[in-house]
Amino acid sequence: MKKVFYLLGIMLLMAGAAKAQDAKPQLGPEIEFEKVVHDYGNVPYNGNGECEFRFTNTGTEPLLVQKPKSSCGCTIPSWPNEPILPGESDVIKVTYKTNRVGNINKTVTVTSNAVKNSTVVLRIKGTVLEQPTEVMPANNNGSGAPVNNN
């Protein structure tokens, strides 16, 4: 019986030691975004297609962001080229060209030297509204009848 309690005690100590190792903070850079989806809602044709994704280096070493890759040429990301120090924040700016009518559903893949989530996919969504049609000027001959120039 003593052997059973002895073995049980050793197993509990080993489990506690393993749990304590899991709780140890991870060393290195970490990237944490405030949001990973931006919803433009309804955007006018040729309207403002700019948005920002704010992130913080929550790690213990400088964070380096590599060139983000967009899912198409209509989505243009810009990013900080300098290391982001621990505790510091910066933004990845995304510009969507709103000269195409219809739904927006694009991604930007951000790669960094973060130890845990080194690849993060950012998403933009919304709808570009149709371009307003030109209204023909009213007939100003005073009669309300169509103009006949024959």
Biotite code that builds the C-alpha atoms (Angstrom):
import biotite.structure as struc

atoms = struc.array([
    struc.Atom([0.000, 0.000, 0.000], chain_id="A", res_id=1, res_name="MET", atom_name="CA", element="C"),
    struc.Atom([2.890, 2.348, 0.824], chain_id="A", res_id=2, res_name="LYS", atom_name="CA", element="C"),
    struc.Atom([4.308, 1.709, -2.644], chain_id="A", res_id=3, res_name="LYS", atom_name="CA", element="C"),
    struc.Atom([1.033, 2.774, -4.265], chain_id="A", res_id=4, res_name="VAL", atom_name="CA", element="C"),
    struc.Atom([0.954, 6.048, -2.310], chain_id="A", res_id=5, res_name="PHE", atom_name="CA", element="C"),
    struc.Atom([4.641, 6.590, -3.061], chain_id="A", res_id=6, res_name="TYR", atom_name="CA", element="C"),
    struc.Atom([4.088, 6.099, -6.818], chain_id="A", res_id=7, res_name="LEU", atom_name="CA", element="C"),
    struc.Atom([0.992, 8.274, -6.750], chain_id="A", res_id=8, res_name="LEU", atom_name="CA", element="C"),
    struc.Atom([2.952, 11.027, -5.005], chain_id="A", res_id=9, res_name="GLY", atom_name="CA", element="C"),
    struc.Atom([5.735, 10.871, -7.611], chain_id="A", res_id=10, res_name="ILE", atom_name="CA", element="C"),
    struc.Atom([3.198, 11.036, -10.454], chain_id="A", res_id=11, res_name="MET", atom_name="CA", element="C"),
    struc.Atom([1.537, 14.100, -8.895], chain_id="A", res_id=12, res_name="LEU", atom_name="CA", element="C"),
    struc.Atom([4.914, 15.820, -8.514], chain_id="A", res_id=13, res_name="LEU", atom_name="CA", element="C"),
    struc.Atom([5.775, 15.101, -12.159], chain_id="A", res_id=14, res_name="MET", atom_name="CA", element="C"),
    struc.Atom([2.406, 16.414, -13.346], chain_id="A", res_id=15, res_name="ALA", atom_name="CA", element="C"),
    struc.Atom([2.873, 19.570, -11.254], chain_id="A", res_id=16, res_name="GLY", atom_name="CA", element="C"),
    struc.Atom([6.355, 20.113, -12.687], chain_id="A", res_id=17, res_name="ALA", atom_name="CA", element="C"),
    struc.Atom([5.052, 19.718, -16.245], chain_id="A", res_id=18, res_name="ALA", atom_name="CA", element="C"),
    struc.Atom([2.227, 22.179, -15.526], chain_id="A", res_id=19, res_name="LYS", atom_name="CA", element="C"),
    struc.Atom([4.704, 24.695, -14.085], chain_id="A", res_id=20, res_name="ALA", atom_name="CA", element="C"),
    struc.Atom([6.749, 24.511, -17.299], chain_id="A", res_id=21, res_name="GLN", atom_name="CA", element="C"),
    struc.Atom([3.645, 25.291, -19.366], chain_id="A", res_id=22, res_name="ASP", atom_name="CA", element="C"),
    struc.Atom([3.021, 28.404, -17.279], chain_id="A", res_id=23, res_name="ALA", atom_name="CA", element="C"),
    struc.Atom([6.532, 29.736, -17.963], chain_id="A", res_id=24, res_name="LYS", atom_name="CA", element="C"),
    struc.Atom([6.370, 32.834, -20.183], chain_id="A", res_id=25, res_name="PRO", atom_name="CA", element="C"),
    struc.Atom([7.579, 32.287, -23.727], chain_id="A", res_id=26, res_name="GLN", atom_name="CA", element="C"),
    struc.Atom([10.649, 34.286, -24.681], chain_id="A", res_id=27, res_name="LEU", atom_name="CA", element="C"),
    struc.Atom([10.809, 36.086, -28.007], chain_id="A", res_id=28, res_name="GLY", atom_name="CA", element="C"),
    struc.Atom([8.632, 38.454, -30.018], chain_id="A", res_id=29, res_name="PRO", atom_name="CA", element="C"),
    struc.Atom([4.833, 38.097, -30.098], chain_id="A", res_id=30, res_name="GLU", atom_name="CA", element="C"),
    struc.Atom([2.371, 39.861, -32.371], chain_id="A", res_id=31, res_name="ILE", atom_name="CA", element="C"),
    struc.Atom([-1.140, 40.625, -31.151], chain_id="A", res_id=32, res_name="GLU", atom_name="CA", element="C"),
    struc.Atom([-3.675, 42.428, -33.369], chain_id="A", res_id=33, res_name="PHE", atom_name="CA", element="C"),
    struc.Atom([-6.563, 44.515, -32.023], chain_id="A", res_id=34, res_name="GLU", atom_name="CA", element="C"),
    struc.Atom([-8.694, 43.117, -34.864], chain_id="A", res_id=35, res_name="LYS", atom_name="CA", element="C"),
    struc.Atom([-8.099, 40.773, -37.789], chain_id="A", res_id=36, res_name="VAL", atom_name="CA", element="C"),
    struc.Atom([-11.212, 41.703, -39.823], chain_id="A", res_id=37, res_name="VAL", atom_name="CA", element="C"),
    struc.Atom([-12.132, 45.149, -41.128], chain_id="A", res_id=38, res_name="HIS", atom_name="CA", element="C"),
    struc.Atom([-15.674, 45.660, -42.436], chain_id="A", res_id=39, res_name="ASP", atom_name="CA", element="C"),
    struc.Atom([-15.950, 48.663, -44.750], chain_id="A", res_id=40, res_name="TYR", atom_name="CA", element="C"),
    struc.Atom([-19.712, 48.280, -44.921], chain_id="A", res_id=41, res_name="GLY", atom_name="CA", element="C"),
    struc.Atom([-21.005, 50.046, -48.050], chain_id="A", res_id=42, res_name="ASN", atom_name="CA", element="C"),
    struc.Atom([-18.312, 52.058, -49.819], chain_id="A", res_id=43, res_name="VAL", atom_name="CA", element="C"),
    struc.Atom([-19.065, 54.480, -52.663], chain_id="A", res_id=44, res_name="PRO", atom_name="CA", element="C"),
    struc.Atom([-17.504, 53.738, -56.045], chain_id="A", res_id=45, res_name="TYR", atom_name="CA", element="C"),
    struc.Atom([-13.967, 55.221, -55.968], chain_id="A", res_id=46, res_name="ASN", atom_name="CA", element="C"),
    struc.Atom([-14.498, 55.939, -52.239], chain_id="A", res_id=47, res_name="GLY", atom_name="CA", element="C"),
    struc.Atom([-11.996, 55.656, -49.412], chain_id="A", res_id=48, res_name="ASN", atom_name="CA", element="C"),
    struc.Atom([-10.663, 52.099, -49.298], chain_id="A", res_id=49, res_name="GLY", atom_name="CA", element="C"),
    struc.Atom([-8.090, 52.656, -46.553], chain_id="A", res_id=50, res_name="GLU", atom_name="CA", element="C"),
    struc.Atom([-8.018, 50.897, -43.186], chain_id="A", res_id=51, res_name="CYS", atom_name="CA", element="C"),
    struc.Atom([-5.518, 50.070, -40.459], chain_id="A", res_id=52, res_name="GLU", atom_name="CA", element="C"),
    struc.Atom([-4.792, 46.973, -38.412], chain_id="A", res_id=53, res_name="PHE", atom_name="CA", element="C"),
    struc.Atom([-3.116, 47.959, -35.129], chain_id="A", res_id=54, res_name="ARG", atom_name="CA", element="C"),
    struc.Atom([-0.824, 45.426, -33.476], chain_id="A", res_id=55, res_name="PHE", atom_name="CA", element="C"),
    struc.Atom([1.408, 45.255, -30.403], chain_id="A", res_id=56, res_name="THR", atom_name="CA", element="C"),
    struc.Atom([4.585, 43.318, -29.704], chain_id="A", res_id=57, res_name="ASN", atom_name="CA", element="C"),
    struc.Atom([3.560, 41.552, -26.497], chain_id="A", res_id=58, res_name="THR", atom_name="CA", element="C"),
    struc.Atom([6.774, 39.527, -26.439], chain_id="A", res_id=59, res_name="GLY", atom_name="CA", element="C"),
    struc.Atom([10.194, 40.007, -24.909], chain_id="A", res_id=60, res_name="THR", atom_name="CA", element="C"),
    struc.Atom([12.292, 40.675, -28.037], chain_id="A", res_id=61, res_name="GLU", atom_name="CA", element="C"),
    struc.Atom([12.013, 42.986, -31.082], chain_id="A", res_id=62, res_name="PRO", atom_name="CA", element="C"),
    struc.Atom([9.347, 42.020, -33.623], chain_id="A", res_id=63, res_name="LEU", atom_name="CA", element="C"),
    struc.Atom([10.147, 42.078, -37.352], chain_id="A", res_id=64, res_name="LEU", atom_name="CA", element="C"),
    struc.Atom([7.270, 42.191, -39.837], chain_id="A", res_id=65, res_name="VAL", atom_name="CA", element="C"),
    struc.Atom([8.055, 40.804, -43.284], chain_id="A", res_id=66, res_name="GLN", atom_name="CA", element="C"),
    struc.Atom([6.401, 41.985, -46.482], chain_id="A", res_id=67, res_name="LYS", atom_name="CA", element="C"),
    struc.Atom([2.662, 41.213, -46.144], chain_id="A", res_id=68, res_name="PRO", atom_name="CA", element="C"),
    struc.Atom([1.096, 39.400, -49.112], chain_id="A", res_id=69, res_name="LYS", atom_name="CA", element="C"),
    struc.Atom([-2.322, 40.399, -50.402], chain_id="A", res_id=70, res_name="SER", atom_name="CA", element="C"),
    struc.Atom([-4.729, 38.038, -52.118], chain_id="A", res_id=71, res_name="SER", atom_name="CA", element="C"),
    struc.Atom([-4.912, 40.270, -55.224], chain_id="A", res_id=72, res_name="CYS", atom_name="CA", element="C"),
    struc.Atom([-3.471, 43.390, -56.833], chain_id="A", res_id=73, res_name="GLY", atom_name="CA", element="C"),
    struc.Atom([-6.459, 45.510, -55.775], chain_id="A", res_id=74, res_name="CYS", atom_name="CA", element="C"),
    struc.Atom([-5.397, 45.229, -52.112], chain_id="A", res_id=75, res_name="THR", atom_name="CA", element="C"),
    struc.Atom([-2.189, 47.069, -51.207], chain_id="A", res_id=76, res_name="ILE", atom_name="CA", element="C"),
    struc.Atom([-0.606, 46.660, -47.749], chain_id="A", res_id=77, res_name="PRO", atom_name="CA", element="C"),
    struc.Atom([2.056, 48.865, -46.167], chain_id="A", res_id=78, res_name="SER", atom_name="CA", element="C"),
    struc.Atom([3.926, 47.921, -43.004], chain_id="A", res_id=79, res_name="TRP", atom_name="CA", element="C"),
    struc.Atom([6.650, 49.143, -40.645], chain_id="A", res_id=80, res_name="PRO", atom_name="CA", element="C"),
    struc.Atom([10.175, 48.314, -41.806], chain_id="A", res_id=81, res_name="ASN", atom_name="CA", element="C"),
    struc.Atom([11.769, 48.964, -38.414], chain_id="A", res_id=82, res_name="GLU", atom_name="CA", element="C"),
    struc.Atom([11.753, 46.460, -35.521], chain_id="A", res_id=83, res_name="PRO", atom_name="CA", element="C"),
    struc.Atom([8.860, 46.888, -33.079], chain_id="A", res_id=84, res_name="ILE", atom_name="CA", element="C"),
    struc.Atom([10.252, 46.798, -29.549], chain_id="A", res_id=85, res_name="LEU", atom_name="CA", element="C"),
    struc.Atom([8.524, 44.853, -26.746], chain_id="A", res_id=86, res_name="PRO", atom_name="CA", element="C"),
    struc.Atom([5.423, 46.711, -25.573], chain_id="A", res_id=87, res_name="GLY", atom_name="CA", element="C"),
    struc.Atom([5.378, 48.984, -28.641], chain_id="A", res_id=88, res_name="GLU", atom_name="CA", element="C"),
    struc.Atom([2.541, 49.199, -31.187], chain_id="A", res_id=89, res_name="SER", atom_name="CA", element="C"),
    struc.Atom([2.330, 50.005, -34.887], chain_id="A", res_id=90, res_name="ASP", atom_name="CA", element="C"),
    struc.Atom([-0.080, 49.504, -37.806], chain_id="A", res_id=91, res_name="VAL", atom_name="CA", element="C"),
    struc.Atom([-0.358, 47.651, -41.058], chain_id="A", res_id=92, res_name="ILE", atom_name="CA", element="C"),
    struc.Atom([-2.222, 49.873, -43.502], chain_id="A", res_id=93, res_name="LYS", atom_name="CA", element="C"),
    struc.Atom([-4.349, 48.303, -46.213], chain_id="A", res_id=94, res_name="VAL", atom_name="CA", element="C"),
    struc.Atom([-5.724, 50.164, -49.220], chain_id="A", res_id=95, res_name="THR", atom_name="CA", element="C"),
    struc.Atom([-8.424, 48.541, -51.341], chain_id="A", res_id=96, res_name="TYR", atom_name="CA", element="C"),
    struc.Atom([-9.019, 49.996, -54.806], chain_id="A", res_id=97, res_name="LYS", atom_name="CA", element="C"),
    struc.Atom([-12.742, 50.767, -54.824], chain_id="A", res_id=98, res_name="THR", atom_name="CA", element="C"),
    struc.Atom([-13.076, 51.074, -58.596], chain_id="A", res_id=99, res_name="ASN", atom_name="CA", element="C"),
    struc.Atom([-14.786, 47.680, -58.878], chain_id="A", res_id=100, res_name="ARG", atom_name="CA", element="C"),
    struc.Atom([-18.469, 47.337, -58.008], chain_id="A", res_id=101, res_name="VAL", atom_name="CA", element="C"),
    struc.Atom([-19.491, 44.442, -55.781], chain_id="A", res_id=102, res_name="GLY", atom_name="CA", element="C"),
    struc.Atom([-18.511, 42.522, -52.682], chain_id="A", res_id=103, res_name="ASN", atom_name="CA", element="C"),
    struc.Atom([-15.112, 42.895, -51.035], chain_id="A", res_id=104, res_name="ILE", atom_name="CA", element="C"),
    struc.Atom([-13.627, 39.755, -49.508], chain_id="A", res_id=105, res_name="ASN", atom_name="CA", element="C"),
    struc.Atom([-9.827, 39.939, -49.565], chain_id="A", res_id=106, res_name="LYS", atom_name="CA", element="C"),
    struc.Atom([-6.988, 38.846, -47.309], chain_id="A", res_id=107, res_name="THR", atom_name="CA", element="C"),
    struc.Atom([-3.538, 40.072, -46.353], chain_id="A", res_id=108, res_name="VAL", atom_name="CA", element="C"),
    struc.Atom([-1.148, 37.498, -44.924], chain_id="A", res_id=109, res_name="THR", atom_name="CA", element="C"),
    struc.Atom([1.293, 38.950, -42.400], chain_id="A", res_id=110, res_name="VAL", atom_name="CA", element="C"),
    struc.Atom([4.467, 37.012, -41.603], chain_id="A", res_id=111, res_name="THR", atom_name="CA", element="C"),
    struc.Atom([6.774, 37.945, -38.731], chain_id="A", res_id=112, res_name="SER", atom_name="CA", element="C"),
    struc.Atom([9.423, 36.498, -36.450], chain_id="A", res_id=113, res_name="ASN", atom_name="CA", element="C"),
    struc.Atom([6.855, 35.973, -33.664], chain_id="A", res_id=114, res_name="ALA", atom_name="CA", element="C"),
    struc.Atom([7.480, 32.731, -31.787], chain_id="A", res_id=115, res_name="VAL", atom_name="CA", element="C"),
    struc.Atom([3.836, 31.648, -31.512], chain_id="A", res_id=116, res_name="LYS", atom_name="CA", element="C"),
    struc.Atom([1.692, 33.066, -34.311], chain_id="A", res_id=117, res_name="ASN", atom_name="CA", element="C"),
    struc.Atom([4.285, 33.969, -36.936], chain_id="A", res_id=118, res_name="SER", atom_name="CA", element="C"),
    struc.Atom([1.623, 34.052, -39.690], chain_id="A", res_id=119, res_name="THR", atom_name="CA", element="C"),
    struc.Atom([-1.600, 36.038, -39.248], chain_id="A", res_id=120, res_name="VAL", atom_name="CA", element="C"),
    struc.Atom([-4.282, 36.441, -41.914], chain_id="A", res_id=121, res_name="VAL", atom_name="CA", element="C"),
    struc.Atom([-6.046, 39.817, -41.945], chain_id="A", res_id=122, res_name="LEU", atom_name="CA", element="C"),
    struc.Atom([-9.340, 40.139, -43.823], chain_id="A", res_id=123, res_name="ARG", atom_name="CA", element="C"),
    struc.Atom([-11.227, 43.038, -45.362], chain_id="A", res_id=124, res_name="ILE", atom_name="CA", element="C"),
    struc.Atom([-14.861, 42.848, -46.390], chain_id="A", res_id=125, res_name="LYS", atom_name="CA", element="C"),
    struc.Atom([-17.680, 45.107, -47.508], chain_id="A", res_id=126, res_name="GLY", atom_name="CA", element="C"),
    struc.Atom([-19.463, 46.208, -50.671], chain_id="A", res_id=127, res_name="THR", atom_name="CA", element="C"),
    struc.Atom([-18.508, 48.778, -53.299], chain_id="A", res_id=128, res_name="VAL", atom_name="CA", element="C"),
    struc.Atom([-21.691, 50.500, -54.452], chain_id="A", res_id=129, res_name="LEU", atom_name="CA", element="C"),
    struc.Atom([-22.527, 51.159, -58.084], chain_id="A", res_id=130, res_name="GLU", atom_name="CA", element="C"),
    struc.Atom([-21.316, 54.387, -59.605], chain_id="A", res_id=131, res_name="GLN", atom_name="CA", element="C"),
    struc.Atom([-24.119, 56.972, -59.620], chain_id="A", res_id=132, res_name="PRO", atom_name="CA", element="C"),
    struc.Atom([-25.618, 57.567, -63.060], chain_id="A", res_id=133, res_name="THR", atom_name="CA", element="C"),
    struc.Atom([-25.639, 61.041, -64.539], chain_id="A", res_id=134, res_name="GLU", atom_name="CA", element="C"),
    struc.Atom([-29.005, 62.791, -64.545], chain_id="A", res_id=135, res_name="VAL", atom_name="CA", element="C"),
    struc.Atom([-29.891, 64.567, -67.786], chain_id="A", res_id=136, res_name="MET", atom_name="CA", element="C"),
    struc.Atom([-30.572, 68.276, -67.351], chain_id="A", res_id=137, res_name="PRO", atom_name="CA", element="C"),
    struc.Atom([-34.207, 69.335, -67.465], chain_id="A", res_id=138, res_name="ALA", atom_name="CA", element="C"),
    struc.Atom([-35.701, 70.876, -70.616], chain_id="A", res_id=139, res_name="ASN", atom_name="CA", element="C"),
    struc.Atom([-35.747, 74.627, -70.052], chain_id="A", res_id=140, res_name="ASN", atom_name="CA", element="C"),
    struc.Atom([-37.940, 75.816, -72.926], chain_id="A", res_id=141, res_name="ASN", atom_name="CA", element="C"),
    struc.Atom([-40.744, 76.498, -70.448], chain_id="A", res_id=142, res_name="GLY", atom_name="CA", element="C"),
    struc.Atom([-43.380, 74.397, -72.231], chain_id="A", res_id=143, res_name="SER", atom_name="CA", element="C"),
    struc.Atom([-42.596, 71.090, -70.588], chain_id="A", res_id=144, res_name="GLY", atom_name="CA", element="C"),
    struc.Atom([-42.685, 69.525, -74.074], chain_id="A", res_id=145, res_name="ALA", atom_name="CA", element="C"),
    struc.Atom([-39.683, 67.772, -75.618], chain_id="A", res_id=146, res_name="PRO", atom_name="CA", element="C"),
    struc.Atom([-37.415, 69.968, -77.712], chain_id="A", res_id=147, res_name="VAL", atom_name="CA", element="C"),
    struc.Atom([-37.598, 69.335, -81.434], chain_id="A", res_id=148, res_name="ASN", atom_name="CA", element="C"),
    struc.Atom([-34.584, 70.735, -83.254], chain_id="A", res_id=149, res_name="ASN", atom_name="CA", element="C"),
    struc.Atom([-35.735, 69.713, -86.769], chain_id="A", res_id=150, res_name="ASN", atom_name="CA", element="C"),
])
